Amino acid sequence: MKNGEIFRGMLLSAEDTMNLSLSEVLRTSRNGQIKKLPTVYLRGSSIRFIALPNLLRNAPVFQKVTNMKRKMEENRAERGKNYVDGSVP
C-alpha cells in the first residue's frame, strides 16, 4: 500500500480499477504489528504493488492481457512508421 502497510491474503475479486477483495488477510502495519482479518476491500488508487504467484504466469486471463499488450505495441509501431513516411494515419 502507498501508506506502507502490507496486506497478504487470498484474492477473491479484482476490478478494472484495481480495487481488490481479499480473504484470510494478514495485515502488517508500518510499525510491524500483525493483525488477522477475515476479509478486506482495498481501493486500487491506494495500492502500490501487487505480487502474484508464478503459478498464474500461464493463466488464461494473463494470456489475454499479453495478447492485448502485443497488439497495442504493434499498433503503436505502425502509427510511428506512418509518421516517419510522412503519411497521416
SENU-379566 format. One line per 10 residues: number of its first residue (from 1); their letters; for each residue y, x, z of N, C-alpha, C. Coordinates in nm, 4 decimals. Layout:
<sites>
NUM) a) Y,X,Z,Y,X,Z,Y,X,Z ~ ...;
</sites>
This chain:
<sites>
1) mkngeifrgm) -0.1168,0.0833,0.0000,0.0000,0.0000,0.0000,0.1243,0.0886,0.0000 ~ 0.2319,0.0358,-0.0480,0.3559,0.1122,-0.0524,0.4082,0.1462,0.0866 ~ 0.3696,0.0679,0.1878,0.4168,0.0943,0.3242,0.3266,0.1922,0.3996 ~ 0.2237,0.2465,0.3341,0.1375,0.3464,0.3961,0.0102,0.2919,0.4567 ~ -0.0071,0.1615,0.4620,-0.1300,0.1028,0.5143,-0.2410,0.1134,0.4099 ~ -0.3639,0.1129,0.4581,-0.4805,0.1188,0.3701,-0.5698,-0.0007,0.4007 ~ -0.6085,-0.0719,0.2977,-0.6999,-0.1850,0.3107,-0.8262,-0.1535,0.2327 ~ -0.9409,-0.1610,0.2996,-1.0705,-0.1393,0.2344,-1.1539,-0.2627,0.2557 ~ -1.2073,-0.3161,0.1470,-1.2893,-0.4354,0.1582,-1.3532,-0.4724,0.0265 ~ -1.4188,-0.5870,0.0270,-1.4854,-0.6359,-0.0915,-1.3874,-0.7215,-0.1713;
11) llsaedtmnl) -1.3730,-0.6899,-0.2982,-1.2808,-0.7619,-0.3847,-1.3370,-0.8994,-0.4170 ~ -1.2632,-1.0028,-0.3787,-1.3040,-1.1403,-0.4087,-1.2430,-1.1893,-0.5385 ~ -1.1126,-1.1611,-0.5566,-1.0452,-1.2044,-0.6785,-0.9244,-1.1163,-0.7041 ~ -0.8858,-1.1128,-0.8320,-0.7673,-1.0385,-0.8733,-0.6945,-1.1205,-0.9786 ~ -0.5629,-1.1180,-0.9721,-0.4803,-1.1928,-1.0666,-0.4125,-1.0957,-1.1626 ~ -0.3540,-1.1490,-1.2680,-0.2823,-1.0669,-1.3654,-0.1690,-0.9887,-1.3016 ~ -0.1125,-1.0409,-1.1965,-0.0010,-0.9762,-1.1278,-0.0477,-0.8755,-1.0233 ~ -0.1772,-0.8452,-1.0214,-0.2397,-0.7524,-0.9277,-0.2473,-0.8059,-0.7857 ~ -0.2222,-0.9342,-0.7653,-0.2471,-0.9935,-0.6341,-0.3977,-0.9908,-0.6122 ~ -0.4405,-0.9498,-0.4936,-0.5830,-0.9336,-0.4647,-0.6237,-1.0115,-0.3411;
21) slsevlrtsr) -0.7459,-1.0613,-0.3436,-0.8084,-1.1197,-0.2240,-0.9263,-1.0312,-0.1879 ~ -0.9302,-0.9881,-0.0623,-1.0380,-0.9031,-0.0127,-1.1061,-0.9713,0.1053 ~ -1.2350,-0.9450,0.1205,-1.3067,-0.9928,0.2383,-1.3666,-0.8730,0.3116 ~ -1.4065,-0.8951,0.4374,-1.4651,-0.7894,0.5213,-1.3769,-0.6646,0.5171 ~ -1.2530,-0.6797,0.5583,-1.1500,-0.5776,0.5404,-1.1354,-0.4894,0.6636 ~ -1.1187,-0.3593,0.6365,-1.0766,-0.2637,0.7397,-0.9344,-0.2231,0.7045 ~ -0.8414,-0.2519,0.7937,-0.7013,-0.2179,0.7733,-0.6685,-0.0968,0.8586 ~ -0.6200,0.0077,0.7939,-0.5773,0.1272,0.8654,-0.4256,0.1340,0.8571 ~ -0.3602,0.1283,0.9718,-0.2141,0.1323,0.9737,-0.1659,0.2765,0.9578 ~ -0.0367,0.2918,0.9428,0.0213,0.4244,0.9232,-0.0047,0.5180,1.0396;
31) ngqikklptv) -0.0165,0.4630,1.1614,-0.0408,0.5477,1.2786,-0.1895,0.5701,1.3057 ~ -0.2777,0.5204,1.2167,-0.4203,0.5464,1.2278,-0.5020,0.4387,1.2963 ~ -0.4371,0.3347,1.3470,-0.5113,0.2265,1.4115,-0.5907,0.1494,1.3066 ~ -0.7151,0.1157,1.3425,-0.8038,0.0434,1.2517,-0.8296,-0.0951,1.3079 ~ -0.8230,-0.1948,1.2204,-0.8463,-0.3328,1.2612,-0.9352,-0.4003,1.1579 ~ -1.0341,-0.4765,1.2038,-1.1206,-0.5531,1.1137,-1.0607,-0.6913,1.0921 ~ -1.0579,-0.7343,0.9656,-1.0062,-0.8658,0.9297,-1.1074,-0.9363,0.8398 ~ -1.1252,-1.0664,0.8556,-1.2235,-1.1373,0.7719,-1.1807,-1.1466,0.6255 ~ -1.0557,-1.1822,0.5994,-1.0038,-1.1891,0.4626,-0.8566,-1.1485,0.4611 ~ -0.8144,-1.0981,0.3462,-0.6761,-1.0559,0.3289,-0.6333,-1.0901,0.1871;
41) ylrgssirfi) -0.5078,-1.1339,0.1735,-0.4462,-1.1551,0.0429,-0.3331,-1.0542,0.0304 ~ -0.3399,-0.9679,-0.0710,-0.2393,-0.8635,-0.0891,-0.1539,-0.8938,-0.2117 ~ -0.0244,-0.8857,-0.1953,0.0675,-0.9089,-0.3061,0.0698,-0.7854,-0.3971 ~ 0.0558,-0.8083,-0.5248,0.0461,-0.6990,-0.6208,0.1638,-0.6044,-0.6206 ~ 0.2836,-0.6552,-0.5982,0.4027,-0.5692,-0.6017,0.4076,-0.4711,-0.4847 ~ 0.3262,-0.4918,-0.3827,0.3257,-0.4003,-0.2689,0.2083,-0.3016,-0.2743 ~ 0.1284,-0.3102,-0.3791,0.0127,-0.2213,-0.3935,0.0538,-0.0966,-0.4714 ~ 0.0188,0.0181,-0.4174,0.0498,0.1450,-0.4830,-0.0700,0.1962,-0.5621 ~ -0.1898,0.1793,-0.5096,-0.3076,0.2410,-0.5696,-0.4305,0.1579,-0.5391 ~ -0.5213,0.1469,-0.6363,-0.6486,0.0779,-0.6160,-0.7601,0.1717,-0.6592;
51) alpnllrnap) -0.8579,0.1919,-0.5736,-0.9742,0.2741,-0.6076,-1.0946,0.1824,-0.6215 ~ -1.1624,0.1922,-0.7350,-1.2818,0.1125,-0.7613,-1.4014,0.2051,-0.7730 ~ -1.5208,0.1568,-0.7409,-1.6399,0.2415,-0.7526,-1.6697,0.2780,-0.8982 ~ -1.7281,0.3964,-0.9197,-1.7645,0.4411,-1.0543,-1.8630,0.3472,-1.1223 ~ -1.9365,0.2715,-1.0437,-2.0329,0.1768,-1.0973,-1.9667,0.0777,-1.1931 ~ -1.8400,0.0463,-1.1695,-1.7673,-0.0508,-1.2518,-1.7161,0.0074,-1.3831 ~ -1.7333,0.1359,-1.4034,-1.6812,0.2011,-1.5239,-1.7316,0.1340,-1.6511 ~ -1.8556,0.0902,-1.6519,-1.9153,0.0294,-1.7712,-1.9209,-0.1229,-1.7634 ~ -1.8475,-0.1821,-1.6714,-1.8458,-0.3275,-1.6580,-1.7804,-0.3906,-1.7812 ~ -1.8314,-0.5057,-1.8253,-1.7779,-0.5697,-1.9459,-1.6274,-0.5956,-1.9410;
61) vfqkvtnmkr) -1.5749,-0.6334,-1.8262,-1.4315,-0.6616,-1.8184,-1.3492,-0.5370,-1.8488 ~ -1.3945,-0.4198,-1.8077,-1.3216,-0.2976,-1.8355,-1.3382,-0.2543,-1.9803 ~ -1.4481,-0.2893,-2.0436,-1.4656,-0.2618,-2.1857,-1.3615,-0.3390,-2.2660 ~ -1.3328,-0.4615,-2.2245,-1.2296,-0.5413,-2.2915,-1.0939,-0.4733,-2.2779 ~ -1.0648,-0.4242,-2.1589,-0.9371,-0.3568,-2.1355,-0.9291,-0.2307,-2.2200 ~ -1.0365,-0.1549,-2.2289,-1.0391,-0.0324,-2.3089,-1.0146,-0.0639,-2.4555 ~ -1.0783,-0.1694,-2.5059,-1.0583,-0.2083,-2.6453,-0.9144,-0.2529,-2.6703 ~ -0.8572,-0.3282,-2.5777,-0.7181,-0.3728,-2.5922,-0.6232,-0.2527,-2.5931 ~ -0.6491,-0.1557,-2.5063,-0.5647,-0.0375,-2.4997,-0.5719,0.0418,-2.6303 ~ -0.6935,0.0553,-2.6845,-0.7112,0.1277,-2.8099,-0.6352,0.0591,-2.9233;
71) kmeenraerg) -0.6437,-0.0737,-2.9308,-0.5725,-0.1484,-3.0346,-0.4217,-0.1327,-3.0210 ~ -0.3717,-0.1361,-2.8978,-0.2282,-0.1193,-2.8756,-0.1826,0.0194,-2.9210 ~ -0.2624,0.1224,-2.8913,-0.2275,0.2577,-2.9330,-0.2308,0.2712,-3.0846 ~ -0.3280,0.2067,-3.1504,-0.3353,0.2095,-3.2965,-0.2126,0.1413,-3.3563 ~ -0.1736,0.0268,-3.3004,-0.0552,-0.0440,-3.3499,0.0701,0.0390,-3.3311 ~ 0.0807,0.1046,-3.2173,0.1967,0.1884,-3.1891,0.2028,0.3053,-3.2870 ~ 0.0880,0.3661,-3.3149,0.0836,0.4778,-3.4096,0.1186,0.4298,-3.5500 ~ 0.0723,0.3121,-3.5876,0.1018,0.2561,-3.7194,0.2514,0.2293,-3.7339 ~ 0.3136,0.1736,-3.6295,0.4571,0.1481,-3.6332,0.5358,0.2781,-3.6440 ~ 0.4905,0.3801,-3.5728,0.5574,0.5097,-3.5786,0.5472,0.5720,-3.7159;
81) knyvdgsvp) 0.4324,0.5556,-3.7804,0.4127,0.6088,-3.9149,0.5060,0.5391,-4.0135 ~ 0.5240,0.4080,-3.9978,0.6133,0.3329,-4.0858,0.7577,0.3822,-4.0730 ~ 0.8002,0.4125,-3.9516,0.9366,0.4596,-3.9320,0.9553,0.5978,-3.9956 ~ 0.8543,0.6819,-3.9893,0.8633,0.8148,-4.0490,0.8718,0.8031,-4.2000 ~ 0.7999,0.7078,-4.2606,0.8027,0.6880,-4.4049,0.9344,0.6283,-4.4519 ~ 1.0124,0.5761,-4.3607,1.1400,0.5157,-4.3960,1.1325,0.3659,-4.4198 ~ 1.0127,0.3091,-4.4123,0.9996,0.1651,-4.4311,1.0202,0.0952,-4.2976 ~ 1.0531,-0.0295,-4.3022,1.0757,-0.1092,-4.1813,0.9555,-0.1981,-4.1602 ~ 0.8962,-0.1993,-4.0420,0.7772,-0.2824,-4.0170,0.8066,-0.4312,-4.0223;
</sites>
